[in-house]
Amino acid sequence: MKYKFKAYHLISPSIYLVIAYLCLTNRNFQSPVDIQFIGVDKLVHSALYFLLTAGTLLELVKMKMYTRIYLTFFWAFFVPVLFGGFIELAQHYLVQGRTGDWLDFAANVTGVVMAYLSFRLISSRLSSK
């Protein structure tokens, strides 16, 4: 079987790279909009990992592989959770000026869980019609 590259194959790798860049640099990113409230950092972590999981699930749907439940769980749930843990450990031990945070990891997992469960709910509703 000949492999044919499609543009959607770049969705999740691009999101992985953006997350790694944002989390593993010691730059202080300033928002162009002045949004200041407690927990905005956790909201950003959840949103990034929600997008990562949703992007991975979109790729699996486009490749028609989302019906393989174990494969979907591995690539869209297990790998992003491991990546979130790795990023927090790398921040703590490798990046000067950054610290790993268990609450950031919990926010990462929350984003993954929300995207994965949303996908499961939507796909089950669509398949039952």
Rosetta constraint file for C-alpha pairs under 8 A:
AtomPair CA 5 CA 9 HARMONIC 7.09 0.50
AtomPair CA 7 CA 11 HARMONIC 7.81 0.50
AtomPair CA 8 CA 59 HARMONIC 6.19 0.50
AtomPair CA 8 CA 62 HARMONIC 7.76 0.50
AtomPair CA 9 CA 13 HARMONIC 7.75 0.50
AtomPair CA 9 CA 59 HARMONIC 6.43 0.50
AtomPair CA 10 CA 14 HARMONIC 5.82 0.50
AtomPair CA 11 CA 15 HARMONIC 6.42 0.50
AtomPair CA 11 CA 55 HARMONIC 5.85 0.50
AtomPair CA 11 CA 56 HARMONIC 7.19 0.50
AtomPair CA 11 CA 59 HARMONIC 7.23 0.50
AtomPair CA 12 CA 16 HARMONIC 6.06 0.50
AtomPair CA 12 CA 52 HARMONIC 6.04 0.50
AtomPair CA 12 CA 53 HARMONIC 7.92 0.50
AtomPair CA 12 CA 55 HARMONIC 5.38 0.50
AtomPair CA 12 CA 56 HARMONIC 5.29 0.50
AtomPair CA 12 CA 59 HARMONIC 7.67 0.50
AtomPair CA 13 CA 17 HARMONIC 6.21 0.50
AtomPair CA 14 CA 18 HARMONIC 6.23 0.50
AtomPair CA 15 CA 19 HARMONIC 6.13 0.50
AtomPair CA 15 CA 51 HARMONIC 7.68 0.50
AtomPair CA 15 CA 52 HARMONIC 5.85 0.50
AtomPair CA 15 CA 55 HARMONIC 7.90 0.50
AtomPair CA 16 CA 20 HARMONIC 6.12 0.50
AtomPair CA 16 CA 52 HARMONIC 7.01 0.50
AtomPair CA 17 CA 21 HARMONIC 6.05 0.50
AtomPair CA 18 CA 22 HARMONIC 6.08 0.50
AtomPair CA 19 CA 23 HARMONIC 5.98 0.50
AtomPair CA 19 CA 48 HARMONIC 7.17 0.50
AtomPair CA 20 CA 24 HARMONIC 5.64 0.50
AtomPair CA 20 CA 87 HARMONIC 7.08 0.50
AtomPair CA 21 CA 25 HARMONIC 6.00 0.50
AtomPair CA 23 CA 87 HARMONIC 7.04 0.50
AtomPair CA 23 CA 91 HARMONIC 7.13 0.50
AtomPair CA 24 CA 87 HARMONIC 7.39 0.50
AtomPair CA 24 CA 90 HARMONIC 7.39 0.50
AtomPair CA 24 CA 91 HARMONIC 6.07 0.50
AtomPair CA 24 CA 95 HARMONIC 6.32 0.50
AtomPair CA 25 CA 95 HARMONIC 7.06 0.50
AtomPair CA 26 CA 95 HARMONIC 6.80 0.50
AtomPair CA 26 CA 96 HARMONIC 6.79 0.50
AtomPair CA 26 CA 97 HARMONIC 5.94 0.50
AtomPair CA 26 CA 98 HARMONIC 6.36 0.50
AtomPair CA 31 CA 35 HARMONIC 7.37 0.50
AtomPair CA 35 CA 40 HARMONIC 7.92 0.50
AtomPair CA 36 CA 40 HARMONIC 7.11 0.50
AtomPair CA 39 CA 43 HARMONIC 6.29 0.50
AtomPair CA 40 CA 44 HARMONIC 6.22 0.50
AtomPair CA 41 CA 45 HARMONIC 6.31 0.50
AtomPair CA 41 CA 104 HARMONIC 7.90 0.50
AtomPair CA 42 CA 46 HARMONIC 6.17 0.50
AtomPair CA 42 CA 103 HARMONIC 7.49 0.50
AtomPair CA 42 CA 104 HARMONIC 5.97 0.50
AtomPair CA 42 CA 107 HARMONIC 5.55 0.50
AtomPair CA 43 CA 47 HARMONIC 6.08 0.50
AtomPair CA 43 CA 107 HARMONIC 7.26 0.50
AtomPair CA 44 CA 48 HARMONIC 6.09 0.50
AtomPair CA 45 CA 49 HARMONIC 6.31 0.50
AtomPair CA 45 CA 104 HARMONIC 6.57 0.50
AtomPair CA 45 CA 107 HARMONIC 5.75 0.50
AtomPair CA 45 CA 108 HARMONIC 5.45 0.50
AtomPair CA 45 CA 111 HARMONIC 7.41 0.50
AtomPair CA 46 CA 50 HARMONIC 5.94 0.50
AtomPair CA 46 CA 107 HARMONIC 4.97 0.50
AtomPair CA 46 CA 108 HARMONIC 5.04 0.50
AtomPair CA 46 CA 109 HARMONIC 7.42 0.50
AtomPair CA 46 CA 110 HARMONIC 6.05 0.50
AtomPair CA 46 CA 111 HARMONIC 4.10 0.50
AtomPair CA 46 CA 112 HARMONIC 7.51 0.50
AtomPair CA 47 CA 51 HARMONIC 6.16 0.50
AtomPair CA 47 CA 111 HARMONIC 6.03 0.50
AtomPair CA 48 CA 52 HARMONIC 6.17 0.50
AtomPair CA 48 CA 108 HARMONIC 7.71 0.50
AtomPair CA 48 CA 111 HARMONIC 7.33 0.50
AtomPair CA 49 CA 53 HARMONIC 6.08 0.50
AtomPair CA 49 CA 80 HARMONIC 7.32 0.50
AtomPair CA 49 CA 108 HARMONIC 5.52 0.50
AtomPair CA 49 CA 109 HARMONIC 7.47 0.50
AtomPair CA 49 CA 111 HARMONIC 4.97 0.50
AtomPair CA 49 CA 112 HARMONIC 5.49 0.50
AtomPair CA 50 CA 54 HARMONIC 6.00 0.50
AtomPair CA 50 CA 108 HARMONIC 7.97 0.50
AtomPair CA 50 CA 111 HARMONIC 4.28 0.50
AtomPair CA 50 CA 112 HARMONIC 5.18 0.50
AtomPair CA 50 CA 113 HARMONIC 7.87 0.50
AtomPair CA 50 CA 114 HARMONIC 6.76 0.50
AtomPair CA 50 CA 115 HARMONIC 5.20 0.50
AtomPair CA 51 CA 55 HARMONIC 5.82 0.50
AtomPair CA 51 CA 111 HARMONIC 8.00 0.50
AtomPair CA 51 CA 115 HARMONIC 7.68 0.50
AtomPair CA 52 CA 56 HARMONIC 6.20 0.50
AtomPair CA 52 CA 80 HARMONIC 7.37 0.50
AtomPair CA 52 CA 112 HARMONIC 7.70 0.50
AtomPair CA 53 CA 57 HARMONIC 6.11 0.50
AtomPair CA 53 CA 76 HARMONIC 5.31 0.50
AtomPair CA 53 CA 77 HARMONIC 6.95 0.50
AtomPair CA 53 CA 80 HARMONIC 6.91 0.50
AtomPair CA 53 CA 111 HARMONIC 7.96 0.50
AtomPair CA 53 CA 112 HARMONIC 5.70 0.50
AtomPair CA 53 CA 115 HARMONIC 6.02 0.50
AtomPair CA 53 CA 116 HARMONIC 6.78 0.50
AtomPair CA 54 CA 58 HARMONIC 6.06 0.50
AtomPair CA 54 CA 76 HARMONIC 7.83 0.50
AtomPair CA 54 CA 115 HARMONIC 5.79 0.50
AtomPair CA 54 CA 116 HARMONIC 7.37 0.50
AtomPair CA 54 CA 119 HARMONIC 7.78 0.50
AtomPair CA 55 CA 59 HARMONIC 6.28 0.50
AtomPair CA 56 CA 60 HARMONIC 6.33 0.50
AtomPair CA 56 CA 75 HARMONIC 7.16 0.50
AtomPair CA 56 CA 76 HARMONIC 5.69 0.50
AtomPair CA 57 CA 61 HARMONIC 6.14 0.50
AtomPair CA 57 CA 66 HARMONIC 7.21 0.50
AtomPair CA 57 CA 72 HARMONIC 7.40 0.50
AtomPair CA 57 CA 76 HARMONIC 6.06 0.50
AtomPair CA 57 CA 119 HARMONIC 7.72 0.50
AtomPair CA 58 CA 62 HARMONIC 6.14 0.50
AtomPair CA 59 CA 63 HARMONIC 6.14 0.50
AtomPair CA 60 CA 64 HARMONIC 5.98 0.50
AtomPair CA 60 CA 65 HARMONIC 5.06 0.50
AtomPair CA 60 CA 66 HARMONIC 5.13 0.50
AtomPair CA 60 CA 72 HARMONIC 7.28 0.50
AtomPair CA 61 CA 65 HARMONIC 6.03 0.50
AtomPair CA 61 CA 66 HARMONIC 5.27 0.50
AtomPair CA 65 CA 71 HARMONIC 7.79 0.50
AtomPair CA 65 CA 72 HARMONIC 7.45 0.50
AtomPair CA 66 CA 71 HARMONIC 7.61 0.50
AtomPair CA 66 CA 72 HARMONIC 5.63 0.50
AtomPair CA 67 CA 72 HARMONIC 7.52 0.50
AtomPair CA 68 CA 72 HARMONIC 6.09 0.50
AtomPair CA 69 CA 73 HARMONIC 6.02 0.50
AtomPair CA 70 CA 74 HARMONIC 6.04 0.50
AtomPair CA 71 CA 75 HARMONIC 6.19 0.50
AtomPair CA 72 CA 76 HARMONIC 5.59 0.50
AtomPair CA 72 CA 77 HARMONIC 7.52 0.50
AtomPair CA 73 CA 77 HARMONIC 5.12 0.50
AtomPair CA 73 CA 78 HARMONIC 6.35 0.50
AtomPair CA 74 CA 78 HARMONIC 4.81 0.50
AtomPair CA 74 CA 79 HARMONIC 6.10 0.50
AtomPair CA 75 CA 79 HARMONIC 5.37 0.50
AtomPair CA 75 CA 80 HARMONIC 7.39 0.50
AtomPair CA 76 CA 80 HARMONIC 6.52 0.50
AtomPair CA 76 CA 112 HARMONIC 7.89 0.50
AtomPair CA 76 CA 116 HARMONIC 7.12 0.50
AtomPair CA 77 CA 81 HARMONIC 6.28 0.50
AtomPair CA 77 CA 112 HARMONIC 6.33 0.50
AtomPair CA 77 CA 113 HARMONIC 7.35 0.50
AtomPair CA 77 CA 116 HARMONIC 6.82 0.50
AtomPair CA 78 CA 82 HARMONIC 6.21 0.50
AtomPair CA 79 CA 83 HARMONIC 6.01 0.50
AtomPair CA 80 CA 84 HARMONIC 6.07 0.50
AtomPair CA 80 CA 112 HARMONIC 7.01 0.50
AtomPair CA 81 CA 85 HARMONIC 6.34 0.50
AtomPair CA 81 CA 108 HARMONIC 7.16 0.50
AtomPair CA 81 CA 109 HARMONIC 5.84 0.50
AtomPair CA 81 CA 112 HARMONIC 7.10 0.50
AtomPair CA 82 CA 86 HARMONIC 6.11 0.50
AtomPair CA 83 CA 87 HARMONIC 6.08 0.50
AtomPair CA 84 CA 88 HARMONIC 6.32 0.50
AtomPair CA 84 CA 105 HARMONIC 6.12 0.50
AtomPair CA 84 CA 108 HARMONIC 6.09 0.50
AtomPair CA 84 CA 109 HARMONIC 7.48 0.50
AtomPair CA 85 CA 89 HARMONIC 6.22 0.50
AtomPair CA 85 CA 105 HARMONIC 6.18 0.50
AtomPair CA 86 CA 90 HARMONIC 5.97 0.50
AtomPair CA 87 CA 91 HARMONIC 6.06 0.50
AtomPair CA 87 CA 100 HARMONIC 7.90 0.50
AtomPair CA 88 CA 92 HARMONIC 6.24 0.50
AtomPair CA 88 CA 99 HARMONIC 7.57 0.50
AtomPair CA 88 CA 100 HARMONIC 4.43 0.50
AtomPair CA 88 CA 101 HARMONIC 6.37 0.50
AtomPair CA 88 CA 102 HARMONIC 7.79 0.50
AtomPair CA 88 CA 104 HARMONIC 7.58 0.50
AtomPair CA 88 CA 105 HARMONIC 6.66 0.50
AtomPair CA 89 CA 93 HARMONIC 6.11 0.50
AtomPair CA 89 CA 94 HARMONIC 7.96 0.50
AtomPair CA 89 CA 100 HARMONIC 5.81 0.50
AtomPair CA 90 CA 94 HARMONIC 5.10 0.50
AtomPair CA 90 CA 95 HARMONIC 6.68 0.50
AtomPair CA 90 CA 100 HARMONIC 7.40 0.50
AtomPair CA 91 CA 95 HARMONIC 5.00 0.50
AtomPair CA 91 CA 96 HARMONIC 7.82 0.50
AtomPair CA 91 CA 98 HARMONIC 5.56 0.50
AtomPair CA 91 CA 99 HARMONIC 5.31 0.50
AtomPair CA 91 CA 100 HARMONIC 5.08 0.50
AtomPair CA 92 CA 98 HARMONIC 6.39 0.50
AtomPair CA 92 CA 99 HARMONIC 4.34 0.50
AtomPair CA 92 CA 100 HARMONIC 4.26 0.50
AtomPair CA 92 CA 101 HARMONIC 7.87 0.50
AtomPair CA 93 CA 99 HARMONIC 7.78 0.50
AtomPair CA 93 CA 100 HARMONIC 7.96 0.50
AtomPair CA 95 CA 99 HARMONIC 7.64 0.50
AtomPair CA 100 CA 104 HARMONIC 7.62 0.50
AtomPair CA 101 CA 105 HARMONIC 6.48 0.50
AtomPair CA 102 CA 106 HARMONIC 6.16 0.50
AtomPair CA 103 CA 107 HARMONIC 6.12 0.50
AtomPair CA 104 CA 108 HARMONIC 6.17 0.50
AtomPair CA 105 CA 109 HARMONIC 6.23 0.50
AtomPair CA 106 CA 110 HARMONIC 6.08 0.50
AtomPair CA 107 CA 111 HARMONIC 6.29 0.50
AtomPair CA 108 CA 112 HARMONIC 6.41 0.50
AtomPair CA 109 CA 113 HARMONIC 6.05 0.50
AtomPair CA 110 CA 114 HARMONIC 6.04 0.50
AtomPair CA 111 CA 115 HARMONIC 6.24 0.50
AtomPair CA 112 CA 116 HARMONIC 6.05 0.50
AtomPair CA 113 CA 117 HARMONIC 5.92 0.50
AtomPair CA 114 CA 118 HARMONIC 5.95 0.50
AtomPair CA 115 CA 119 HARMONIC 6.11 0.50
AtomPair CA 116 CA 120 HARMONIC 6.23 0.50
AtomPair CA 117 CA 121 HARMONIC 6.06 0.50
AtomPair CA 118 CA 122 HARMONIC 6.09 0.50
AtomPair CA 119 CA 123 HARMONIC 5.86 0.50
AtomPair CA 120 CA 124 HARMONIC 5.97 0.50
AtomPair CA 121 CA 125 HARMONIC 6.22 0.50
AtomPair CA 122 CA 126 HARMONIC 6.14 0.50
AtomPair CA 123 CA 127 HARMONIC 6.03 0.50
AtomPair CA 124 CA 128 HARMONIC 6.15 0.50
AtomPair CA 125 CA 129 HARMONIC 6.72 0.50
